[in-house]
Amino acid sequence: MIVALIQRFYLQKLINVIGISDIKVVTWVRHCWKSELLLALKSYIENLIPNSI
C-alpha cells in the first residue's frame, strides 16, 4: 500500500516534467522500485500518445 502511494507520488512528479526540455535523471536507492516506476511512466506515455514507442 505504501509502495503504491510512493510510486504514484513520484510518477506524478515525472509526469509533471514531461514537456520540459531539461535533462532528467532518475536516481534512487538500489532495489527500491525504480524499474517499476519507469515502466509505469512508459505505460502512461504509451496510453497518452498512441504509437509513441
C-alpha positions as CSV (number, residue, x, y, z in Angstrom):
1,M,0.0,0.0,0.0
2,I,2.7,2.5,1.0
3,V,4.8,1.5,-2.0
4,A,1.9,2.3,-4.3
5,L,1.4,5.7,-2.7
6,I,5.1,6.4,-3.1
7,Q,5.2,5.3,-6.7
8,R,2.1,7.4,-7.5
9,F,3.7,10.4,-5.9
10,Y,7.0,10.1,-7.8
11,L,5.2,9.1,-11.0
12,Q,3.2,12.3,-10.8
13,K,6.4,14.3,-10.4
14,L,7.8,12.7,-13.5
15,I,4.6,13.3,-15.5
16,N,4.7,17.0,-14.5
17,V,8.1,17.5,-16.2
18,I,7.4,15.6,-19.4
19,G,7.2,18.7,-21.6
20,I,10.3,20.5,-20.1
21,S,13.4,20.3,-22.2
22,D,15.9,19.8,-19.3
23,I,17.7,16.6,-18.9
24,K,16.1,14.3,-16.4
25,V,17.9,11.7,-14.4
26,V,16.1,9.3,-12.1
27,T,18.4,8.2,-9.2
28,W,17.2,6.2,-6.2
29,V,18.5,3.7,-3.7
30,R,19.2,0.3,-5.2
31,H,16.3,-2.2,-5.2
32,C,13.6,0.5,-4.5
33,W,11.1,0.0,-7.3
34,K,13.0,2.3,-9.8
35,S,12.3,0.0,-12.7
36,E,8.6,-0.3,-11.8
37,L,8.4,3.4,-11.7
38,L,9.9,3.8,-15.1
39,L,7.7,1.1,-16.5
40,A,4.6,2.9,-15.1
41,L,5.9,6.1,-16.8
42,K,6.4,4.2,-20.1
43,S,2.8,2.9,-19.8
44,Y,1.5,6.4,-19.2
45,I,3.3,7.8,-22.2
46,E,2.1,4.9,-24.4
47,N,-1.5,5.5,-23.3
48,L,-1.2,9.3,-23.7
49,I,0.3,9.3,-27.2
50,P,-0.7,6.4,-29.4
51,N,2.1,4.9,-31.4
52,S,4.7,6.8,-29.3
53,I,7.1,3.9,-28.8
